[in-house]
């Protein structure tokens, strides 16, 4: 535990354990997702304890939510109540399934009701059995576990001292996971660009830790969106795919077709003004389409990256979890990943990190990377499972 970091409560520790179990069972998972930021409305439900995604063989993403209750006193809501509540929340966020973990006994009748509502209900002892099977010796690694929970709390406090970092943190724990993937990807690239400009030799130790964490989180979520977007290419030919990516990346708050209609209306209005002012014909021509939405300069590499991902869906399907693990171990914790963990994630297989390198190359090409992020994603792993030195650095905790 880092000095100055408050020990997580019993409830926080239980939440971290559930998230960790989900990760090693195969989900891409995040904790504490802020719903108020996404809906921009005051809500009684301020955040989701857990939000997870499962990618199918066609790279389609199924959404799962989780609620964790560690209390067992008289005033603690009963599992049956929480199941009904969670079913409503599942509908609100368009999740496919939900899971309740409770320190109170879950009756067979409550479990049956939950199944009918696409909610799995479990007692803490059920979680312990799942931990033995899925987590075993892989606790507190990557972005998951009680240590990661404490580190995130520390980073949140550091970010409060810098308005740009605080905005980035809030976005990564809110809209980044819930927005439409193309829009979220554009905004994540912009966040990484700003973080890369924030990374200077003079940055203080606390800020270094915050920037490392924010960059790792943004890169991880961006990679998940790359893969889920790639699933949309499955039924398209390459020219149609390129056209779709350019259109979707050109969109702002409004869909591209609405923006084109708005641009046409503006063109007519401006043309009328310029005609009334007897503006030269060439100037009138140049003004046409001035408000037409344009795709960013990285649209073509974006389309190429996603096309490659969809062309090897089995490898792309595990990429978000692989990269999530790598970037937190290498960049945030500044340490060599455990060989048992890399083996579980398939990172020791030949060619297993080629997609990691492609993502790294794309981010670097966008001007959205910095030296330590590049180095973290350039690492390879031994096929024998042995630890590999990380660019001459010794294993050490975050500084």
C-alpha positions in Angstrom: 0.0 0.0 0.0 1.4 3.4 -0.9 2.1 5.9 1.8 -0.6 8.5 2.1 -3.2 6.3 0.5 -6.2 5.4 2.6 -6.9 1.7 3.1 -9.9 0.6 1.0 -13.1 -0.2 3.0 -14.4 -3.7 3.2 -16.9 -2.8 0.5 -14.2 -1.4 -1.8 -12.1 -4.5 -1.3 -15.0 -6.8 -2.1 -15.7 -4.7 -5.2 -12.1 -4.9 -6.3 -12.1 -8.7 -5.8 -15.2 -9.2 -7.9 -13.7 -7.0 -10.7 -10.5 -9.0 -10.5 -12.4 -12.3 -10.8 -14.4 -11.1 -13.8 -11.1 -10.1 -15.5 -9.5 -13.5 -15.1 -12.7 -15.2 -16.2 -12.4 -13.4 -19.5 -14.2 -10.0 -19.3 -12.9 -6.6 -20.0 -13.9 -4.8 -16.8 -13.9 -1.4 -15.1 -15.1 -0.2 -11.7 -16.9 3.0 -10.5 -18.4 4.2 -13.8 -19.9 7.6 -13.3 -23.5 7.7 -14.7 -24.1 11.3 -13.7 -21.4 12.4 -16.1 -22.8 10.4 -18.9 -26.5 11.4 -18.5 -25.6 15.0 -17.3 -28.5 14.8 -14.9 -28.7 14.4 -11.1 -29.3 10.7 -10.4 -29.9 8.7 -7.3 -27.7 6.0 -8.9 -24.4 7.9 -9.1 -22.3 5.2 -10.5 -22.0 1.5 -11.5 -19.9 -0.6 -9.2 -18.8 -2.7 -12.2 -19.1 -2.5 -15.9 -17.8 -5.3 -18.1 -17.8 -6.4 -21.7 -17.5 -9.8 -23.3 -16.5 -9.9 -27.0 -18.0 -12.7 -29.1 -16.3 -14.4 -32.1 -17.6 -11.7 -34.4 -16.2 -9.0 -32.0 -19.7 -7.9 -30.9 -19.7 -6.6 -27.3 -22.1 -7.9 -24.7 -22.5 -5.6 -21.7 -22.6 -6.7 -18.0 -23.0 -4.7 -14.9 -22.3 -5.6 -11.3 -23.5 -4.5 -7.8 -21.5 -5.4 -4.7 -22.9 -5.2 -1.1 -20.6 -6.1 1.8 -23.0 -5.0 4.6 -24.9 -7.5 6.7 -26.6 -5.3 9.3 -30.4 -4.9 9.8 -30.6 -1.8 7.6 -28.7 -3.5 4.7 -31.0 -3.9 1.6 -32.0 -7.5 1.2 -30.7 -9.4 -1.9 -34.3 -9.6 -3.4 -34.6 -5.8 -3.3 -31.2 -5.3 -4.9 -32.0 -7.8 -7.6 -35.1 -5.9 -8.6 -33.1 -2.6 -8.4 -30.3 -4.0 -10.5 -32.7 -5.3 -13.1 -33.9 -1.7 -13.6 -30.4 -0.4 -13.7 -29.6 -3.0 -16.3 -32.3 -1.7 -18.5 -31.2 1.9 -18.0 -27.6 1.3 -19.3 -28.7 -1.3 -21.9 -26.8 -4.1 -20.3 -27.3 -7.7 -21.3 -26.9 -9.2 -17.8 -26.2 -8.1 -14.3 -24.6 -9.7 -11.2 -25.2 -9.1 -7.5 -22.7 -10.1 -4.9 -23.9 -9.9 -1.3 -22.7 -10.6 2.1 -26.2 -11.6 3.0 -27.6 -15.0 2.3 -29.2 -15.2 -1.1 -32.3 -17.5 -0.9 -33.1 -20.0 -3.7 -36.3 -18.0 -4.5 -34.2 -14.7 -4.9 -31.8 -16.6 -7.2 -34.6 -17.9 -9.3 -36.2 -14.4 -9.6 -32.8 -13.1 -10.6 -32.4 -15.6 -13.4 -35.7 -14.5 -14.8 -34.5 -10.9 -14.9 -31.1 -11.8 -16.3 -29.5 -11.1 -12.9 -27.1 -13.6 -11.3 -27.2 -13.4 -7.5 -24.3 -14.8 -5.4 -23.1 -14.9 -1.8 -19.5 -14.0 -0.9 -18.8 -17.7 -0.5 -19.8 -18.2 -4.1 -17.3 -15.5 -5.1 -14.6 -17.2 -3.1 -15.0 -20.5 -5.1 -14.8 -18.5 -8.3 -11.7 -16.8 -7.1 -10.0 -20.1 -6.4 -10.7 -21.3 -10.0 -10.1 -18.0 -11.9 -7.7 -15.9 -9.9 -5.7 -18.3 -7.9 -2.1 -16.8 -7.8 -2.9 -13.8 -10.0 -4.1 -11.3 -7.5 -3.2 -7.6 -7.7 -1.9 -7.5 -11.2 -2.6 -5.1 -14.1 -5.6 -2.8 -13.7 -7.4 -5.1 -11.2 -7.2 -6.0 -7.5 -7.2 -4.2 -4.2 -3.8 -2.5 -4.9 -5.1 -1.2 -8.2 -8.2 0.2 -6.4 -6.0 2.0 -3.9 -3.7 3.4 -6.7 -6.8 4.7 -8.6 -7.9 6.5 -5.4 -4.5 8.1 -5.1 -4.5 9.2 -8.7 -8.0 10.7 -8.3 -6.6 12.9 -5.5 -3.6 13.9 -7.5 -5.7 14.9 -10.5 -7.7 17.3 -8.3 -4.7 19.6 -8.3 -4.7 20.0 -12.1 -7.9 20.9 -14.1 -6.8 19.1 -17.3 -5.9 15.9 -15.4 -9.1 16.1 -13.4 -11.2 16.4 -16.6 -9.4 13.5 -18.1 -9.9 11.3 -15.0 -13.6 12.1 -15.0 -14.0 11.3 -18.7 -12.2 8.0 -18.3 -14.5 7.0 -15.4 -17.6 8.2 -17.2 -18.4 8.9 -20.9 -15.4 6.9 -22.3 -17.1 3.6 -21.5 -20.6 4.5 -22.4 -20.5 6.7 -25.5 -20.8 5.5 -29.0 -17.4 3.8 -29.9 -16.4 6.1 -32.8 -17.0 9.3 -30.8 -15.4 7.8 -27.7 -12.3 6.8 -29.7 -11.9 10.3 -31.2 -12.1 11.9 -27.7 -9.7 9.3 -26.2 -7.1 10.1 -28.9 -7.4 13.8 -28.1 -6.9 13.0 -24.4 -3.8 11.0 -25.2 -2.5 13.9 -27.3 -2.9 16.2 -24.3 -1.3 13.8 -21.9 1.7 13.4 -24.2 2.2 17.2 -24.2 1.9 17.1 -20.4 4.8 14.6 -20.2 7.9 16.7 -19.8 11.2 16.1 -17.9 10.1 18.7 -15.3 6.9 17.0 -14.4 6.6 16.2 -10.7 6.6 12.7 -9.3 2.9 12.7 -8.4 2.0 14.2 -11.8 4.1 11.5 -13.5 2.2 8.8 -11.7 -1.1 10.4 -12.7 -0.1 10.8 -16.3 1.1 7.2 -16.5 -2.2 6.0 -15.0 -4.4 8.2 -17.2 -2.4 7.2 -20.3 -2.7 3.5 -19.5 -6.4 3.8 -18.9 -7.0 5.8 -22.1 -4.9 3.4 -24.2 -6.7 0.4 -22.7 -10.3 1.8 -23.3 -9.3 3.0 -26.8 -8.1 -0.5 -27.7 -11.4 -1.9 -26.5 -13.2 0.5 -28.8 -10.9 -0.3 -31.7 -11.9 -4.0 -31.4 -15.6 -3.4 -31.0 -15.6 -1.0 -34.0 -13.7 -3.7 -36.0 -16.6 -6.0 -35.5 -18.7 -3.6 -37.7 -16.4 -4.4 -40.7 -17.3 -8.1 -40.8 -20.0 -7.8 -43.4 -18.5 -4.9 -45.5 -16.0 -4.8 -48.4 -12.9 -2.6 -48.0 -14.1 0.5 -49.9 -17.4 0.5 -48.0 -15.6 0.1 -44.7 -13.2 3.0 -45.5 -16.2 5.2 -46.4 -18.0 4.3 -43.2 -15.0 5.1 -41.0 -14.5 8.4 -42.7 -18.2 9.3 -42.2 -18.3 8.2 -38.6 -15.1 10.0 -37.6 -16.4 13.1 -39.3 -19.4 13.2 -37.0 -19.6 15.6 -34.1 -22.5 15.8 -31.7 -24.8 15.3 -34.6 -24.8 12.3 -37.1 -23.0 13.0 -40.4 -26.2 13.1 -42.5 -27.7 15.8 -40.3 -24.4 17.7 -40.4 -24.4 17.6 -44.2 -28.0 18.9 -44.2 -26.9 21.7 -41.9 -23.9 22.4 -44.1 -26.2 22.6 -47.2 -28.4 25.2 -45.5 -25.4 27.2 -44.4 -24.1 27.1 -48.0 -27.3 28.5 -49.4 -27.4 31.3 -46.8 -23.8 32.3 -47.3 -24.1 32.1 -51.1 -27.1 34.5 -50.9 -25.1 36.9 -48.7 -22.1 36.8 -51.1 -24.2 37.3 -54.1 -25.9 40.3 -52.6 -22.4 41.7 -51.8 -21.3 41.0 -55.4 -18.4 38.8 -54.2 -16.1 37.3 -56.9 -17.3 34.0 -58.4 -14.1 32.2 -57.3 -14.7 33.3 -53.7 -18.2 32.0 -53.8 -17.0 28.7 -55.0 -14.4 28.4 -52.2 -17.1 29.0 -49.6 -19.1 26.0 -50.7 -18.8 23.2 -48.2 -17.0 25.3 -45.6 -19.1 23.8 -42.9 -19.1 20.2 -44.3 -17.8 17.8 -41.6 -14.4 16.4 -42.3 -12.8 13.3 -41.0 -9.6 13.7 -38.9 -6.2 13.2 -40.5 -5.9 9.7 -38.9 -9.0 8.3 -40.5 -7.2 6.1 -43.0 -4.8 4.5 -40.5 -7.8 4.1 -38.2 -9.7 2.2 -40.9 -6.6 0.1 -41.7 -6.0 -0.9 -38.0 -9.7 -1.9 -37.5 -9.6 -3.9 -40.8 -6.6 -5.9 -39.6 -8.2 -6.5 -36.3 -11.4 -7.9 -37.9 -9.3 -10.1 -40.2 -8.0 -12.1 -37.3 -11.0 -11.9 -34.9 -9.7 -14.7 -32.5 -6.5 -12.7 -31.8 -8.4 -9.4 -31.7 -11.0 -10.8 -29.2 -8.4 -11.1 -26.5 -6.4 -7.9 -27.4 -8.2 -5.5 -25.0 -7.4 -7.6 -21.9 -3.8 -8.3 -23.1 -3.0 -4.7 -23.7 -4.8 -3.6 -20.5 -2.5 -5.9 -18.6 0.7 -5.0 -20.4 0.2 -1.2 -20.2 -0.6 -1.2 -16.5 2.2 -3.6 -15.6 4.8 -1.9 -17.7 3.8 1.8 -17.7 2.0 2.2 -14.3 3.8 -0.3 -12.1 7.1 -0.1 -13.9 7.7 -3.8 -13.5 8.1 -7.1 -15.3 4.8 -8.9 -15.8 4.4 -12.2 -14.1 5.1 -15.1 -16.5 2.1 -17.1 -15.2 -0.2 -14.1 -16.0 1.3 -13.6 -19.5 0.8 -17.3 -20.2 -2.8 -17.1 -19.1 -3.4 -14.2 -21.4 -1.6 -15.9 -24.4 1.1 -13.3 -24.5 4.0 -15.8 -24.7 2.7 -17.2 -28.0 4.6 -16.3 -31.2 3.1 -13.2 -32.8 0.7 -12.6 -29.9 1.8 -9.0 -29.4 1.6 -7.9 -33.1 -1.7 -6.2 -32.5 -0.3 -4.5 -29.4 2.5 -3.1 -31.6 -0.1 -2.0 -34.3 -2.1 -0.1 -31.7 1.1 1.5 -30.4 2.1 2.5 -33.9 -1.3 4.1 -34.5 -1.2 6.1 -31.3 2.4 7.2 -32.0 1.4 8.3 -35.6 -1.4 10.4 -34.1 1.1 12.3 -31.9 -0.7 10.8 -28.9 2.1 8.9 -27.3 5.3 9.6 -25.3 8.5 7.7 -24.8 7.5 5.6 -21.7 4.2 4.6 -23.3 6.0 3.6 -26.5 8.5 1.5 -24.5 5.7 -0.2 -22.5 3.8 -1.3 -25.6 7.0 -2.3 -27.5 7.8 -5.1 -25.0 7.8 -8.7 -26.0 7.5 -11.9 -24.0 9.5 -15.1 -23.9 7.8 -18.1 -25.3 9.4 -20.1 -22.4 7.5 -17.8 -20.0 10.6 -16.5 -18.4 10.7 -12.9 -17.1 12.2 -10.4 -19.5 14.0 -7.2 -18.4 12.1 -4.0 -19.1 14.6 -1.7 -20.9 17.1 -2.1 -18.1 14.7 -1.1 -15.3 14.3 -3.0 -12.1 10.9 -4.0 -10.9 9.6 -1.3 -8.6 6.3 0.2 -7.3 4.8 3.3 -8.9 6.6 6.5 -8.0 
